Amino acid sequence: MNAPRARLIYSLALAACFASVAAARFDLVQSAFDATRQSLAQGGTVRLKILGEIVLLGGILLAVLLVIPQRMHPVRDTASVILACAAGYFAEAWGARNGLWKYYTSERPPLWIVPAWPLGALLVDRLAARAQALAAGLLGARGHAAGYWILSACALAVFCWFVAGKLLLASSLLVLAALSAALAAAADYRRDFWIFTTASACVFFAELWGTTNHCWSYHTQSGGAGALPGICFGMLFDAAIVLGCLKLARLAAPDRAWNM
């Protein structure tokens, strides 16, 4: 298969994923469209806020469609998608059912959020490879190792702090153990450091869009601490899960990436 055709297939598959989610929950798409139209009609700072959120969401979707097809590895990508779907669903179910966060649809968890995990994992994989190539020579082996373990320690510390009273639940201990294993196992410091940092940056923008649009809210918001602690937790927690999925996919398909 030649490169342009392969990229076209990837792009069509991504577009089909977006279309399928929209069709499956067209009621949510319609309500979001109506709410956006009403907010735009108010003008002033409300209109500017909505326009900013539209640009942010459009940028995220455009990045997925343009970046993912540029670097393809069908076997590894398939493994990444399967792992991220499974890990994302269980992570969402754990958090929503334990009251750590809730979605505006009150689903625990909503199935429409699950496709964001594999799409995010593939996007992070591509962007991290670019970041690593651009930053070649910026950090030595020790720098990458130190950065990786600092990020890992921060992720685990923030997890324990955010979960707090729910930490001793069996499900929370299981998630903590899985998170620790994902961070500790099979670390390629140079590659995984950039995956971790890139994933954190991507999730930050996704969290910013989701919380400001009230798609989901964290328990810290109802407790008076605001959305920032939840955004920090989500940024590191989601990034660590994505990293773990990409590590496992790399073990499942260790051959060289199919670059086109």
Secondary structure as UniProt FT lines:
FT   HELIX           3..24
FT   HELIX           26..42
FT   HELIX           44..67
FT   HELIX           68..70
FT   HELIX           74..97
FT   TURN            98..99
FT   STRAND          101..103
FT   TURN            104..105
FT   HELIX           111..113
FT   TURN            114..115
FT   HELIX           116..134
FT   TURN            135..138
FT   HELIX           141..163
FT   HELIX           164..166
FT   TURN            167..168
FT   HELIX           170..184
FT   TURN            185..186
FT   HELIX           189..212
FT   TURN            213..214
FT   STRAND          216..218
FT   HELIX           219..222
FT   TURN            223..224
FT   HELIX           228..252
//
